[in-house]
Amino acid sequence: MKLRFTFFSILSLLIAGCYSPERNCVDFKTGAFEFEALVGTEVETTTFVRNDSIEIDYFRGKSDTSSIRWINDCEYIVQKINPKSMAEEKAIHMKILTTDGNTYTFEYNVVGEDRKERGKAVKVSNDPIKPNKTTN
């Protein structure tokens, strides 16, 4: 009985260890996206469009442009082109962890810092153009 339990435990670990989450990162390199985040006590939506080298964020009726440098198909560095503060001058490392249909889960951190955050973005269009709506 103990041998059977050990066998099934090892088999379960091997099967779970072989599982690899979906990562179709190339599908998310360009397009229009939405991302919801908790700002204070309210959930706010940011809309952004991205092509191979530029990302434009739309938040609370304002836009902000950043440059993008792709490290590989799933990771890139984003840096604001016209930072308005020292904090905005810092580059952000973005990493797509998983993809599922029209959504992707990502992890990000300020380059050089250990603290990482996670988020989920939804692709709303394949065209890297300004979205039709501005969400607040």
OpenMM code with the backbone's topology and positions (N, CA, C; nanometers):
from openmm import Vec3, app, unit

residues = "MET LYS LEU ARG PHE THR PHE PHE SER ILE LEU SER LEU LEU ILE ALA GLY CYS TYR SER PRO GLU ARG ASN CYS VAL ASP PHE LYS THR GLY ALA PHE GLU PHE GLU ALA LEU VAL GLY THR GLU VAL GLU THR THR THR PHE VAL ARG ASN ASP SER ILE GLU ILE ASP TYR PHE ARG GLY LYS SER ASP THR SER SER ILE ARG TRP ILE ASN ASP CYS GLU TYR ILE VAL GLN LYS ILE ASN PRO LYS SER MET ALA GLU GLU LYS ALA ILE HIS MET LYS ILE LEU THR THR ASP GLY ASN THR TYR THR PHE GLU TYR ASN VAL VAL GLY GLU ASP ARG LYS GLU ARG GLY LYS ALA VAL LYS VAL SER ASN ASP PRO ILE LYS PRO ASN LYS THR THR ASN".split()
positions = [
    Vec3(0.0829, -0.1196, 0.0000),
    Vec3(0.0000, 0.0000, 0.0000),
    Vec3(0.0876, 0.1264, 0.0000),
    Vec3(0.1927, 0.1240, 0.0826),
    Vec3(0.2818, 0.2389, 0.0911),
    Vec3(0.3558, 0.2611, -0.0415),
    Vec3(0.3938, 0.1521, -0.1074),
    Vec3(0.4626, 0.1610, -0.2354),
    Vec3(0.3708, 0.2206, -0.3420),
    Vec3(0.2445, 0.1814, -0.3406),
    Vec3(0.1469, 0.2343, -0.4371),
    Vec3(0.1280, 0.3849, -0.4167),
    Vec3(0.1175, 0.4275, -0.2918),
    Vec3(0.1015, 0.5694, -0.2613),
    Vec3(0.2235, 0.6482, -0.3096),
    Vec3(0.3424, 0.5955, -0.2842),
    Vec3(0.4660, 0.6606, -0.3278),
    Vec3(0.4702, 0.6707, -0.4798),
    Vec3(0.4335, 0.5637, -0.5485),
    Vec3(0.4324, 0.5627, -0.6946),
    Vec3(0.3397, 0.6704, -0.7495),
    Vec3(0.2165, 0.6779, -0.6975),
    Vec3(0.1199, 0.7763, -0.7464),
    Vec3(0.1606, 0.9186, -0.7098),
    Vec3(0.2255, 0.9352, -0.5961),
    Vec3(0.2740, 1.0677, -0.5582),
    Vec3(0.3815, 1.1147, -0.6544),
    Vec3(0.4764, 1.0276, -0.6862),
    Vec3(0.5831, 1.0634, -0.7797),
    Vec3(0.5260, 1.0880, -0.9188),
    Vec3(0.4326, 1.0042, -0.9619),
    Vec3(0.3690, 1.0213, -1.0919),
    Vec3(0.2954, 1.1550, -1.1003),
    Vec3(0.2256, 1.1918, -0.9948),
    Vec3(0.1538, 1.3194, -0.9920),
    Vec3(0.2499, 1.4370, -1.0023),
    Vec3(0.3611, 1.4301, -0.9309),
    Vec3(0.4612, 1.5372, -0.9371),
    Vec3(0.5220, 1.5493, -1.0760),
    Vec3(0.5487, 1.4361, -1.1394),
    Vec3(0.6052, 1.4382, -1.2742),
    Vec3(0.5081, 1.5000, -1.3739),
    Vec3(0.3823, 1.4638, -1.3640),
    Vec3(0.2811, 1.5187, -1.4549),
    Vec3(0.2646, 1.6684, -1.4315),
    Vec3(0.2579, 1.7097, -1.3053),
    Vec3(0.2427, 1.8518, -1.2741),
    Vec3(0.3675, 1.9292, -1.3159),
    Vec3(0.4834, 1.8706, -1.3023),
    Vec3(0.6079, 1.9363, -1.3401),
    Vec3(0.6216, 1.9549, -1.4901),
    Vec3(0.5546, 1.8717, -1.5672),
    Vec3(0.5615, 1.8821, -1.7131),
    Vec3(0.4621, 1.9832, -1.7691),
    Vec3(0.3684, 2.0298, -1.6875),
    Vec3(0.2691, 2.1256, -1.7329),
    Vec3(0.3364, 2.2589, -1.7617),
    Vec3(0.3109, 2.3125, -1.8770),
    Vec3(0.3654, 2.4420, -1.9153),
    Vec3(0.2491, 2.5326, -1.9541),
    Vec3(0.2345, 2.6491, -1.8882),
    Vec3(0.1232, 2.7375, -1.9217),
    Vec3(0.1376, 2.7911, -2.0634),
    Vec3(0.0227, 2.8257, -2.1222),
    Vec3(0.0212, 2.8810, -2.2578),
    Vec3(0.0932, 3.0148, -2.2589),
    Vec3(0.1808, 3.0352, -2.3582),
    Vec3(0.2540, 3.1613, -2.3734),
    Vec3(0.2670, 3.1967, -2.5206),
    Vec3(0.1586, 3.2467, -2.5783),
    Vec3(0.1612, 3.2937, -2.7168),
    Vec3(0.1893, 3.4437, -2.7160),
    Vec3(0.3066, 3.4807, -2.6701),
    Vec3(0.3415, 3.6209, -2.6486),
    Vec3(0.3382, 3.7040, -2.7766),
    Vec3(0.3747, 3.6455, -2.8884),
    Vec3(0.3784, 3.7191, -3.0150),
    Vec3(0.2409, 3.7788, -3.0465),
    Vec3(0.1334, 3.7106, -3.0062),
    Vec3(-0.0021, 3.7599, -3.0304),
    Vec3(-0.0305, 3.8899, -2.9555),
    Vec3(0.0529, 3.9234, -2.8563),
    Vec3(0.0283, 4.0407, -2.7727),
    Vec3(0.1340, 4.1500, -2.7885),
    Vec3(0.2163, 4.1392, -2.8903),
    Vec3(0.3193, 4.2416, -2.9115),
    Vec3(0.2596, 4.3725, -2.9640),
    Vec3(0.1523, 4.3637, -3.0410),
    Vec3(0.0876, 4.4835, -3.0943),
    Vec3(-0.0621, 4.4741, -3.0722),
    Vec3(-0.1271, 4.5906, -3.0710),
    Vec3(-0.2718, 4.5942, -3.0568),
    Vec3(-0.3161, 4.6974, -2.9551),
    Vec3(-0.4448, 4.6947, -2.9242),
    Vec3(-0.5041, 4.7821, -2.8233),
    Vec3(-0.5462, 4.6949, -2.7053),
    Vec3(-0.5201, 4.7434, -2.5837),
    Vec3(-0.5405, 4.6637, -2.4629),
    Vec3(-0.6065, 4.7457, -2.3539),
    Vec3(-0.6646, 4.6763, -2.2557),
    Vec3(-0.7188, 4.7388, -2.1355),
    Vec3(-0.6602, 4.6681, -2.0145),
    Vec3(-0.6373, 4.7459, -1.9100),
    Vec3(-0.5804, 4.6950, -1.7862),
    Vec3(-0.6519, 4.7630, -1.6707),
    Vec3(-0.7057, 4.6868, -1.5768),
    Vec3(-0.7722, 4.7428, -1.4597),
    Vec3(-0.6795, 4.7330, -1.3398),
    Vec3(-0.6763, 4.8416, -1.2606),
    Vec3(-0.5915, 4.8439, -1.1419),
    Vec3(-0.6644, 4.9152, -1.0294),
    Vec3(-0.6324, 4.8766, -0.9083),
    Vec3(-0.6874, 4.9417, -0.7904),
    Vec3(-0.6045, 5.0663, -0.7626),
    Vec3(-0.6692, 5.1822, -0.7722),
    Vec3(-0.6041, 5.3096, -0.7447),
    Vec3(-0.6741, 5.3677, -0.6227),
    Vec3(-0.6054, 5.3648, -0.5099),
    Vec3(-0.6696, 5.4052, -0.3850),
    Vec3(-0.7745, 5.3015, -0.3488),
    Vec3(-0.9012, 5.3417, -0.3527),
    Vec3(-1.0108, 5.2491, -0.3218),
    Vec3(-1.0973, 5.2186, -0.4441),
    Vec3(-1.0587, 5.2712, -0.5604),
    Vec3(-1.1381, 5.2522, -0.6812),
    Vec3(-1.0623, 5.1731, -0.7870),
    Vec3(-1.1371, 5.0924, -0.8623),
    Vec3(-1.0787, 5.0208, -0.9754),
    Vec3(-1.0849, 5.1138, -1.0958),
    Vec3(-0.9696, 5.1407, -1.1553),
    Vec3(-0.9602, 5.2305, -1.2700),
    Vec3(-0.9102, 5.1510, -1.3902),
    Vec3(-0.9518, 5.1928, -1.5092),
    Vec3(-0.9114, 5.1256, -1.6323),
    Vec3(-0.8161, 5.2129, -1.7109),
    Vec3(-0.7063, 5.1525, -1.7522),
    Vec3(-0.6115, 5.2159, -1.8423),
    Vec3(-0.6243, 5.1468, -1.9762),
    Vec3(-0.6315, 5.2232, -2.0821),
    Vec3(-0.6321, 5.1684, -2.2169),
    Vec3(-0.4970, 5.2029, -2.2782),
    Vec3(-0.4369, 5.1096, -2.3477),
    Vec3(-0.3101, 5.1392, -2.4125),
    Vec3(-0.3008, 5.0691, -2.5462),
    Vec3(-0.2261, 5.1312, -2.6365),
    Vec3(-0.2009, 5.0739, -2.7684),
    Vec3(-0.0510, 5.0548, -2.7813),
    Vec3(-0.0134, 4.9488, -2.8506),
    Vec3(0.1287, 4.9166, -2.8608),
    Vec3(0.1596, 4.8686, -3.0012),
    Vec3(0.2698, 4.9215, -3.0574),
    Vec3(0.3256, 4.8623, -3.1785),
    Vec3(0.4610, 4.8057, -3.1400),
    Vec3(0.5468, 4.7797, -3.2340),
    Vec3(0.6728, 4.7132, -3.2002),
    Vec3(0.7701, 4.7995, -3.1211),
    Vec3(0.7536, 4.9328, -3.1214),
    Vec3(0.8520, 5.0173, -3.0529),
    Vec3(0.7926, 5.1274, -2.9656),
    Vec3(0.6619, 5.1477, -2.9708),
    Vec3(0.5964, 5.2558, -2.8967),
    Vec3(0.4716, 5.2024, -2.8264),
    Vec3(0.4488, 5.2527, -2.7044),
    Vec3(0.3252, 5.2230, -2.6316),
    Vec3(0.2656, 5.3556, -2.5871),
    Vec3(0.1355, 5.3749, -2.6127),
    Vec3(0.0665, 5.4968, -2.5714),
    Vec3(-0.0415, 5.4570, -2.4717),
    Vec3(-0.0327, 5.5131, -2.3507),
    Vec3(-0.1299, 5.4857, -2.2442),
    Vec3(-0.2315, 5.5985, -2.2374),
    Vec3(-0.3589, 5.5620, -2.2177),
    Vec3(-0.4670, 5.6572, -2.2002),
    Vec3(-0.5278, 5.6329, -2.0632),
    Vec3(-0.5185, 5.7340, -1.9758),
    Vec3(-0.5674, 5.7195, -1.8387),
    Vec3(-0.6235, 5.8529, -1.7924),
    Vec3(-0.7472, 5.8506, -1.7461),
    Vec3(-0.8157, 5.9708, -1.6964),
    Vec3(-0.8126, 6.0849, -1.7980),
    Vec3(-0.8337, 6.0492, -1.9238),
    Vec3(-0.8422, 6.1495, -2.0291),
    Vec3(-0.7095, 6.2035, -2.0781),
    Vec3(-0.5983, 6.1503, -2.0289),
    Vec3(-0.4667, 6.1969, -2.0714),
    Vec3(-0.3911, 6.0822, -2.1366),
    Vec3(-0.2977, 6.1168, -2.2254),
    Vec3(-0.2160, 6.0138, -2.2901),
    Vec3(-0.0696, 6.0337, -2.2532),
    Vec3(0.0047, 5.9247, -2.2596),
    Vec3(0.1465, 5.9261, -2.2282),
    Vec3(0.2161, 5.8253, -2.3183),
    Vec3(0.3254, 5.8641, -2.3794),
    Vec3(0.3950, 5.7782, -2.4749),
    Vec3(0.5243, 5.7250, -2.4140),
    Vec3(0.5483, 5.5967, -2.4383),
    Vec3(0.6698, 5.5308, -2.3902),
    Vec3(0.7350, 5.4559, -2.5048),
    Vec3(0.8670, 5.4428, -2.4960),
    Vec3(0.9387, 5.3608, -2.5934),
    Vec3(0.9433, 5.2174, -2.5410),
    Vec3(0.9550, 5.1233, -2.6341),
    Vec3(0.9610, 4.9814, -2.5986),
    Vec3(1.0851, 4.9209, -2.6628),
    Vec3(1.1560, 4.8417, -2.5839),
    Vec3(1.2688, 4.7634, -2.6355),
    Vec3(1.2435, 4.6180, -2.5966),
    Vec3(1.2155, 4.5349, -2.6957),
    Vec3(1.1851, 4.3944, -2.6709),
    Vec3(1.3145, 4.3182, -2.6417),
    Vec3(1.3144, 4.2417, -2.5339),
    Vec3(1.4270, 4.1570, -2.4953),
    Vec3(1.4129, 4.0222, -2.5656),
    Vec3(1.2909, 3.9707, -2.5645),
    Vec3(1.2553, 3.8484, -2.6366),
    Vec3(1.1053, 3.8576, -2.6638),
    Vec3(1.0421, 3.7522, -2.7133),
    Vec3(0.8997, 3.7588, -2.7485),
    Vec3(0.8087, 3.7840, -2.6288),
    Vec3(0.8554, 3.7564, -2.5071),
    Vec3(0.7701, 3.7688, -2.3887),
    Vec3(0.8149, 3.8763, -2.2893),
    Vec3(0.9253, 3.9452, -2.3160),
    Vec3(0.9753, 4.0448, -2.2216),
    Vec3(1.0179, 4.1713, -2.2951),
    Vec3(0.9888, 4.2857, -2.2308),
    Vec3(1.0331, 4.4121, -2.2883),
    Vec3(1.0562, 4.5149, -2.1795),
    Vec3(1.1308, 4.6182, -2.2164),
    Vec3(1.1567, 4.7316, -2.1280),
    Vec3(1.0772, 4.8491, -2.1830),
    Vec3(1.0031, 4.9147, -2.0958),
    Vec3(0.9238, 5.0309, -2.1353),
    Vec3(0.9758, 5.1518, -2.0576),
    Vec3(0.9908, 5.2657, -2.1286),
    Vec3(1.0400, 5.3867, -2.0648),
    Vec3(0.9686, 5.5072, -2.1240),
    Vec3(0.9188, 5.5936, -2.0353),
    Vec3(0.8466, 5.7118, -2.0809),
    Vec3(0.9374, 5.8017, -2.1636),
    Vec3(0.8822, 5.8539, -2.2722),
    Vec3(0.9594, 5.9402, -2.3615),
    Vec3(0.9737, 6.0805, -2.3026),
    Vec3(0.8684, 6.1323, -2.2405),
    Vec3(0.8717, 6.2656, -2.1791),
    Vec3(0.8336, 6.2560, -2.0317),
    Vec3(0.9233, 6.2051, -1.9477),
    Vec3(0.8893, 6.1907, -1.8048),
    Vec3(0.8680, 6.3266, -1.7392),
    Vec3(0.7733, 6.3306, -1.6473),
    Vec3(0.7406, 6.4554, -1.5787),
    Vec3(0.7949, 6.4577, -1.4360),
    Vec3(0.8565, 6.3469, -1.3944),
    Vec3(0.9157, 6.3396, -1.2607),
    Vec3(1.0310, 6.2400, -1.2641),
    Vec3(1.1082, 6.2383, -1.1569),
    Vec3(1.2202, 6.1442, -1.1488),
    Vec3(1.1692, 6.0003, -1.1456),
    Vec3(1.0546, 5.9784, -1.0822),
    Vec3(0.9976, 5.8437, -1.0759),
    Vec3(0.9611, 5.7937, -1.2153),
    Vec3(0.9099, 5.8830, -1.3009),
    Vec3(0.8723, 5.8446, -1.4369),
    Vec3(0.9926, 5.8202, -1.5266),
    Vec3(1.1100, 5.8635, -1.4851),
    Vec3(1.2314, 5.8409, -1.5641),
    Vec3(1.2786, 5.6967, -1.5582),
    Vec3(1.2344, 5.6236, -1.4576),
    Vec3(1.2806, 5.4864, -1.4383),
    Vec3(1.2143, 5.3910, -1.5382),
    Vec3(1.2958, 5.3033, -1.5944),
    Vec3(1.2447, 5.2040, -1.6892),
    Vec3(1.1726, 5.0925, -1.6142),
    Vec3(1.0757, 5.0318, -1.6815),
    Vec3(0.9977, 4.9221, -1.6244),
    Vec3(1.0217, 4.7966, -1.7073),
    Vec3(1.0497, 4.6867, -1.6391),
    Vec3(1.0665, 4.5566, -1.7049),
    Vec3(0.9322, 4.4847, -1.7016),
    Vec3(0.8809, 4.4491, -1.8184),
    Vec3(0.7529, 4.3801, -1.8313),
    Vec3(0.7793, 4.2375, -1.8794),
    Vec3(0.7082, 4.1413, -1.8215),
    Vec3(0.7242, 4.0016, -1.8617),
    Vec3(0.5867, 3.9364, -1.8709),
    Vec3(0.5521, 3.8853, -1.9887),
    Vec3(0.4268, 3.8122, -2.0071),
    Vec3(0.4479, 3.6721, -1.9516),
    Vec3(0.3670, 3.6359, -1.8517),
    Vec3(0.3812, 3.5061, -1.7863),
    Vec3(0.2964, 3.3984, -1.8520),
    Vec3(0.1702, 3.4315, -1.8789),
    Vec3(0.0791, 3.3360, -1.9422),
    Vec3(-0.0142, 3.4102, -2.0360),
    Vec3(-0.0673, 3.3387, -2.1336),
    Vec3(-0.1690, 3.3937, -2.2232),
    Vec3(-0.2870, 3.2979, -2.2230),
    Vec3(-0.4058, 3.3536, -2.2449),
    Vec3(-0.5272, 3.2717, -2.2494),
    Vec3(-0.6301, 3.3464, -2.3335),
    Vec3(-0.6497, 3.3008, -2.4564),
    Vec3(-0.7440, 3.3684, -2.5460),
    Vec3(-0.6965, 3.5090, -2.5750),
    Vec3(-0.7776, 3.6096, -2.5347),
    Vec3(-0.7410, 3.7486, -2.5606),
    Vec3(-0.6852, 3.8187, -2.4359),
    Vec3(-0.6424, 3.7421, -2.3350),
    Vec3(-0.5851, 3.8014, -2.2146),
    Vec3(-0.4441, 3.7492, -2.1895),
    Vec3(-0.3683, 3.8286, -2.1181),
    Vec3(-0.2383, 3.7807, -2.0734),
    Vec3(-0.2116, 3.8300, -1.9315),
    Vec3(-0.1426, 3.7471, -1.8563),
    Vec3(-0.1001, 3.7815, -1.7219),
    Vec3(0.0450, 3.8234, -1.7311),
    Vec3(0.0785, 3.9332, -1.6651),
    Vec3(0.2140, 3.9839, -1.6730),
    Vec3(0.2683, 4.0178, -1.5348),
    Vec3(0.3982, 4.0306, -1.5301),
    Vec3(0.4694, 4.0700, -1.4094),
    Vec3(0.5549, 4.1892, -1.4484),
    Vec3(0.5666, 4.2861, -1.3587),
    Vec3(0.6471, 4.4034, -1.3906),
    Vec3(0.7193, 4.4546, -1.2669),
    Vec3(0.8311, 4.5215, -1.2913),
    Vec3(0.9059, 4.5844, -1.1841),
    Vec3(0.9933, 4.6957, -1.2410),
    Vec3(1.0297, 4.7893, -1.1536),
    Vec3(1.1232, 4.8937, -1.1926),
    Vec3(1.2576, 4.8250, -1.2129),
    Vec3(1.3243, 4.8562, -1.3235),
    Vec3(1.4537, 4.7953, -1.3535),
    Vec3(1.5493, 4.8239, -1.2373),
    Vec3(1.6133, 4.7191, -1.1871),
    Vec3(1.7074, 4.7318, -1.0769),
    Vec3(1.6467, 4.7107, -0.9399),
    Vec3(1.5142, 4.7004, -0.9328),
    Vec3(1.4475, 4.6770, -0.8045),
    Vec3(1.3912, 4.5356, -0.8008),
    Vec3(1.3862, 4.4764, -0.6819),
    Vec3(1.3399, 4.3386, -0.6661),
    Vec3(1.1878, 4.3262, -0.6583),
    Vec3(1.1187, 4.4273, -0.6063),
    Vec3(0.9732, 4.4197, -0.5856),
    Vec3(0.9007, 4.4082, -0.7187),
    Vec3(0.8200, 4.3020, -0.7331),
    Vec3(0.7464, 4.2783, -0.8568),
    Vec3(0.5966, 4.2794, -0.8293),
    Vec3(0.5225, 4.3250, -0.9273),
    Vec3(0.3771, 4.3277, -0.9225),
    Vec3(0.3238, 4.2454, -1.0386),
    Vec3(0.1978, 4.2063, -1.0284),
    Vec3(0.1340, 4.1313, -1.1370),
    Vec3(0.0065, 4.2001, -1.1809),
    Vec3(-0.0314, 4.1732, -1.3043),
    Vec3(-0.1546, 4.2278, -1.3576),
    Vec3(-0.2047, 4.1415, -1.4713),
    Vec3(-0.3225, 4.1765, -1.5203),
    Vec3(-0.3819, 4.1046, -1.6332),
    Vec3(-0.4352, 4.2076, -1.7310),
    Vec3(-0.4010, 4.1908, -1.8577),
    Vec3(-0.4469, 4.2815, -1.9631),
    Vec3(-0.5338, 4.2040, -2.0612),
    Vec3(-0.6273, 4.2752, -2.1211),
    Vec3(-0.7182, 4.2177, -2.2202),
    Vec3(-0.6935, 4.2866, -2.3529),
    Vec3(-0.6746, 4.2087, -2.4565),
    Vec3(-0.6573, 4.2647, -2.5907),
    Vec3(-0.7953, 4.2939, -2.6467),
    Vec3(-0.8202, 4.4217, -2.6803),
    Vec3(-0.9515, 4.4619, -2.7299),
    Vec3(-0.9523, 4.4834, -2.8805),
    Vec3(-0.8325, 4.4906, -2.9409),
    Vec3(-0.8228, 4.5088, -3.0853),
    Vec3(-0.6837, 4.4672, -3.1307),
    Vec3(-0.6751, 4.4186, -3.2544),
    Vec3(-0.5450, 4.3843, -3.3120),
    Vec3(-0.4730, 4.5063, -3.3680),
    Vec3(-0.5466, 4.6148, -3.3885),
    Vec3(-0.4883, 4.7349, -3.4485),
    Vec3(-0.4232, 4.8224, -3.3419),
    Vec3(-0.2956, 4.8572, -3.3598),
    Vec3(-0.2296, 4.9469, -3.2648),
    Vec3(-0.2628, 5.0925, -3.2949),
    Vec3(-0.3931, 5.1251, -3.2808),
    Vec3(-0.4404, 5.2628, -3.3024),
    Vec3(-0.5093, 5.3084, -3.1756),
    Vec3(-0.5344, 5.4379, -3.1673),
    Vec3(-0.6029, 5.4915, -3.0501),
    Vec3(-0.7404, 5.4268, -3.0374),
    Vec3(-0.7736, 5.3771, -2.9185),
    Vec3(-0.9051, 5.3153, -2.8977),
    Vec3(-1.0175, 5.4167, -2.9196),
    Vec3(-1.1347, 5.3648, -2.9546),
    Vec3(-1.2499, 5.4508, -2.9793),
    Vec3(-1.3009, 5.5181, -2.8543),
    Vec3(-1.2765, 5.4580, -2.7395),
    Vec3(-1.3282, 5.5158, -2.6162),
    Vec3(-1.2126, 5.5486, -2.5226),
    Vec3(-1.2350, 5.6463, -2.4380),
    Vec3(-1.1398, 5.6775, -2.3333),
    Vec3(-1.2086, 5.6437, -2.2029),
    Vec3(-1.1506, 5.5519, -2.1288),
    Vec3(-1.2117, 5.5095, -2.0043),
    Vec3(-1.1486, 5.5815, -1.8869),
    Vec3(-1.2304, 5.6142, -1.7902),
    Vec3(-1.1812, 5.6799, -1.6686),
    Vec3(-1.1879, 5.5850, -1.5530),
] * unit.nanometer
topology = app.Topology()
chain = topology.addChain("A")
for resn in residues:
    res = topology.addResidue(resn, chain)
    for name in ("N", "CA", "C"):
        topology.addAtom(name, app.Element.getBySymbol(name[0]), res)
